[in-house]
Every structure is written in C-alpha cells, then in structure tokens.
Amino acid sequence: MAIFALGIMPYITSSIIMQILGIVVPKIEQWQEQGAVGQRKITQWTRYLTIVIAIVQGTSFAFILHNNNAITGGATADLLPVFNAGRVSIVVLALAGGTALLMWMGELVTQRGIGNGMSLLIFASIVSSFPAQGSTIQAEKGWFVLGLVVIVMIVVMYAIVFVEQGQRRIPVQFAKRVVGRRQYGGQSTYIPLKVNQSGVIPLIFASSVLYLPNLLALALPWNGLQSWVNGNLTQPDQPVYLVFYGLLIIGFAYFYTAISFDPVKQADTIRKQGGYIPGIRPGPQTERYLGRILNRITLPGALFIAAVAIVPSLFVSEVLGVTANNSGRGGGSFRFVGTSLLIAVGVALETMKQIDSQLTMRNYEGFLK
C-alpha cells in the first residue's frame, strides 16, 4: 500500500466544496470578492478541509483493508489483521500525510511553474500508466486488440478536443458616452459560454457518490446488501452502475454549471458597465436570455461527458474483452478511455493555452493558431 493511495482527490473534493459553500455562506462569498487576500483565506481553509477529508477517507480505507476478506468472499487475505486504534492511526496518518505532501507539491508547481499544479499531477499520473497498461493489453490480447484500443483513444481524444473548444458566443455591445472631449465605449465584445461549462467536476462528484454505498455496506451487518452493492454499484460494466453513473453526471453538470455561471450576476455586471445584448433589454430580460441559452448548451455538454465516461469503457470491456476501470479503483486494468482521457486532454489544452499566453506576452509566436 502506497502512502499516495488517496492521491489528491481529497484536495479536489475540498476545493469543490469550498466553491459550493461560497454560494450559501456569506463570509466565503466575501472572501471570493476580496481578491488575493480573500483567496489566501480560501486556500488556507481548503487545506484544513483537505486534511479532514483525507482522515475520513483514510479511516474508511483502513476498514476496507481489514474487511477485504469478507468483501471478496474469502478470495483474498485480511490485509490489516491486527485491527486496533494504534494500527488504524498509523494507516490513517500515513495516507493523510501522503495527501498533504501531494498538496504541497501541487501548490509549489502552481506558484513556481506553468499551469495548475494539481491538474499537472493528475495528468502525470494518468499518462505515466499508459505504457505499462499498453504492454499488458498486448501480452494478454495481442497487437490487433491493442491497435483497436489506440484507435478508440484517438477518436475519443478528437471528440474531447472538439467539444472542449466549442463555445456559444453571446455578443455584448457597449453604449457610447462622452466625458469632456473624450468618447468612451462603443465597443463590442462577447460572452463565451462553453459547451462543457462544468469540465470534469461532474465526473469527480459522481465517482465520489458511487463510492459512498460501498463504504455504507461495510458498516452494515447484512451480507446480502454488501453482495448487491459490490456486484452492482462498484463494477463499471454493470447496468445499474452505468445508469446511476450517467444520471449523476448529468445532474451534477447542471448543478455545477448553475454555480459557476450566474445569469443574474452576469446580467447585472453588463448593465453596470453600460453594455447590453443586441435585441435584448438590460435587466430581467437579459437574465432570462442568458439562463435559457445556458440550459440549452448544458444538456449536450452533460450528455457528452456522460457518454465519454461510459461508452468507450463499455466498448473496450464488452467488445474487446479488456477490463476497463475509469475510477482507478477495483479490479480494472485499463484506464485509457473515458474519464482519464477527458482529464488528461483538458489539462493539456489548458496548459498549452497558458504557455501560449506567456509566449505572446514576450512577443513570441504562440503554439496555438
């Protein structure tokens, strides 16, 4: 068992929770509006919450290690036979310490490097597993199946890039105003609304929610419930798992899009800056218009990320006979498609844009044209 077994998922989860709390907690909302000073406070509380989540997940991980024999029906040994407070504390502290170290490394990369450090750590973890998994597929299934898997990867990557770059541009016109002898305004710009406005966050939330029934089953004495949960809600190729996973992704996509883009605030900002959307009156009409457009483009984006998370994994597992495991847990041996590719491609695109911005600022020709 590695000390990095929990990864940086506790940090990602805590970041999302803090962002959601900014909607309902006035104090956090004030911090979000205070610029760098408020951001430092949010970062500090995010660290605290990360440690708390890591301790909770580490404790559940210790229970899984101890009950591993019962979960698999005697197929594996009890990995934590001496189950007492001291042993559990050692496991929990080791896992929480590993998460804290990864969190520090990610923040260091963000401060001293290019791009988001946490995202780059996830990207490195995903990409580094490709060669070994490719060799495993080639050894077990042969070159033909490996070639088909590579083709699936390329098609999925192309679709991800196409959708991630897609956006609906809403034009905004600013009225002219004269101050003294100078004329201000009269310019036009646009509001870019991405098709996949929520990114990979619905996938993270959905995976976390589907992991909770497994932990709940461990705490219940009824073995029948444990068997049903482990047979249906933890196996990526089971119909019940796929249906719940898809519905959770779509639901969280709408939920997070509503949090990240507020039509009321956006319409108020446009009005205060003296702008308007051509053909739409400022105020409530602008709010309704932005909300209607956002709902229209959120549905295809949510369906897309649900399809990316489910269809490729189902294809390689059912058609090619290769076990898929997007979540990184369980007995899967293949993580090329679905969630992993969506995260990797998204991080690569964002990093390239930041590199291009840095080069443009220094009067160099950028990578993107």
N, C-alpha and C positions, 0 to 999 in steps of 0.2 A: 504494500500500500504506500503510495507516494504522499508526501506532505502537501503536494499541489493537487490532490484529488478533487477538492471542491472547485478549483480553478478561480476565476474572477467573477463567477456567477453571483456570489453574494454582493459584490460591489455593483454589478449591473442592476440587480434587483433593488438594492437600496437607492441607487440613482433614480430609477423609475418611480419608486415610492415617494422620494422627496419631490419629484416633479409633480406627481399627483397631489401630494399634500399642499403644494403651492396654490392649488385651486381652492382648497377648503380651509386652510389655516392662514389667517390674515398676516401673521408675523412672517411666515416664509414668503408670502407674496410680496411683502415689503422688502425682504432681502433680495428678491429677484429684481426689484426695481432700483436697487442701490448700487448697481454696477459692480466694480471689482471688490469693494468692501463687503457687499452682501454675498457675492459669490464665494468669498473665502469662508464666510459663516456657513453657507450651504455645504461647501466641500467638507468642512470640519464635522458637521453633523452627519453627512453621508458616510464618513469614515467610522463614526461611532455606530451607526446603524449597520454598516457592513460587518463589523466585529460581532454584533449581536446576532445577525442572521447566520454568520459563519459558525458561531457557537451552537445555535439551534440545529443547523444542518449537520454539523459535526456530531452532535449527540444522536440524531436520527441515523447517521451513518454508522455509529458505534452499535446501535441496536440492530441494524441490518447485518453487520459483521457477526454479531452474536447469534442472530436468528437465521443466518444463511442456510443452515442445515434444515430448519423447519420449512423455509420458503421453497426450497428445491426438492422437498420430499425425501431427504436423506441422500441426495446425489452429491452434495459437497459437505465438507467438514465445517465445524464451527470455528470461525476464524478468530474469535475472541472468547476462548473457553473460560478464562478467569474473568468473570464479569462482575467487577466491583467498582466502587466510586473512584479508586485510585487509577485503575486501568482505563476507565472511561474518560477520566480527566486528562490522562496523557494523550489519548487519541484525539479528544476534542481540542486541546491546546495545540497539538501538532498541526491539525488541519486548519484551525483558525490562524495560527502563525504563518502557515503557507499562504493563505489568502491575503494576510496583511503584507507579506513580502511581495506578492504579485501586485498588490495595490500600490505599494511604494514604487516598484519598478515602472508600472504604467504611468503614474504621475510624473516620474522623473523623465520618461520619454516624452510626455506631453510638454513639459517645461523646456527641455533641452533639445528636443528633436523636431521632426515634422510629422504632423498628423496627431491623431488621438492615440495615446499610449495603450489604453485598454483595448481599443479596437485592433491595434497592431499586434498585441499579444495573442488575441483570438485568431487573427489572420495567420500568424506564425504557427500556432498550434494546429490549425486546420491543414495548412499547406504541408507542414512537416510530416503529416501522417500519410500523404498521398503515395510516396514511393513504396513504403512497406505494404500498404494495402493493395497497391497495384501488383506487387510481386506475389502476394497471397492469392489474388484472383487468378493470375497467370498460372500459378502452380496447381491450383485446385480445378480451374475451369478451362484453361488453355488460352491461346492467343486470340482465338476468334471472339470469345466472350469478352476478353479484356478490350479488344477493339470496339465492340459494340458499346461497352461501358464508356469508353473515351468519346465515342460519337454522342452518346446521351449527354455526357458532360458538356461537350461543345454546344449542343443545341440548347441546353438549359442555360449555359452562360450567355449565349447570344440573346435569349429571351429576357434574361435578367437585366442585361445592359440596356436592351431596347426599352423595357418598361421603366427602369430606374431613371433613364434620361428623359422619359416622357413627362410633359407638364402642360397644363392649361394656363395660358397667359391671359389674364384679365386686364385690359387696358385701363389706365388711370390718367386723366387729364387734369392739369393744374391751371387754375384761372390766372389771368394776368392781373398784376396790381402795380401801381406806380407809387413810389415813395421818393418824394423830391423830384429830381431829374432822372432817376433811375427806374427801370422797369424790371420787375421780378415775376417769376412764374411763366406761364405759357408753355411749359414743357410737358411732355407726355412720357409715361413710363408704364410698367405693367406689374401685376402681382403674379408671381409664378406659383401655381398650385400643382404639386407633383401628383402623379397618378398613384404612386405608392407613398403617400404622405407619412405613414406610420413607420416605414422601414421594417426592421426585423423584430421590433419590440413585441408585436402580437405573437410571434413565434416563441419568444422567450417566456412571455406570460402563459401561453397555452401549455408549454412544456412543464412549467412550474406547477400549474394547476393539475395537470395529469399525473404529476409525481406525488401529489398530496394523498390520493386514495391509497397508494401503496404504503405510505407511512401510517395511514389510519388503520389499514388492515393488520399491520404488525402489532398495533396496540390492542386489537380486539381478540378475544379468545376463540371466536368462531372460525374454525379452519375452512369451512365452506366459503365464507366471504373472502378469505385470503386466496383461496384457489381461483375464485371467479375474478377477483381483481388482478391477480398475477397472470391469468390466462387471457384477459380481455383488455385491461387498461394499461398494461405495460409492454405489450407486443405490438410493434408498429405495423404488422401485417394483418391484424385482426380488424374486422369490420366495425366493431364497437369503438375501438381506439380511433380508427380513421374518421368516423362520424363525429365523435366528440372533439377530436383534434381540429377538424375543419371548421366546425361551428364555433369553437373557442377562438380560433384565429380570426374569423370574420367578425365576431363580436368585439374582440379586443382591438381590431383595426379601426372600427367605428369609434370605440371608446377613446383610444389614444389620439386619433385624428381630431376629435372634438376638444381634447385637452390642448394639443399642440397648436391648433389654429382656431382662434375665437373670432367668428364673424362680427360679433358686437364690438369688440375692441378694435378690430381692423377697420371697420366702418367708421368708428369714432376717430381713429388716427387719421384716416383720409380726410374726414371733414375738418379736423383741426388744422391740417396742413393746407387747406384750401383746395383740395382735389375732389374729383368726382369721377364716377364711371360713366362714359358716354351713354346716354339713353336711360340712365338710372338716377333717380333723385337721391341726394345725400340723406343719411339718416336711416330710418327703419327699412325703406325700400332697398338700400344698399346691403343692409344686414341680411334681409331675406334672400336677396340675389346671391350673395356670397355663400350663404348656407345651402341654397339649392344647388349651386354649382359644385360645392364641396361634397354633398351627398351623392351627386351623380358620378363623380370621378372616384369616390372612395370605394364603391361597390366593385368595379372591375379591378381596382388595386387589391382589395381584400381577397377576391376570388383568385387573383393571380398568385399571391403569396401562399394561399391555401393549396392551390394546385402545385406550386413548386415544392411545397413541403411534403405532399402526399403522392402525386402521380409518378415522378421519377423513382422514388423509393419503391413504390408498388411495382413498377415496371422491372427494375433490376432484381427484385426479390421473387416475383411471380413468373416472369417471362424468362429471365436469365438464370434464375436459381441462385442468386447471390444475396446473402442476408444483408439487409440494409438497417442502419442504425443512425438516424439523424441526431438523436439526442445525446449520443456519446455514452449512454448507459445501457446496461443489459448485455445480451449475448451477441449483438451485432458485430460484424467485422468490416463493414463498408460504410463510409461516410462521405463519398464523393458528391452525392446529389442532394437536392433539396435544401434544407436549412443551411448546411455547411457552405455550399456554393453561394447561396444568397448572401450570407455574411461576408464571405471572402471577396466576392465581386464588389459588394457595396463598399467595403473598406478600401479596396484597391482603387475604385473610382474616386472616392473622397480624398485619398492620399494624393492621387495624381492631380486633382484639382488644386490642392494646397501647394503642391510643388510648382504647378504652372503659375499660380498666383505669385509665389516667391520669385520665380524667374521673370515674370512680367514686371514686377516692381523694380527689378535690376536691369530692365531694358534688354532682356534676352528673349529669344524666340521660345515660346512655350511648347509643351508636349502636345497639348490639345489644340486642334484647329477646327 
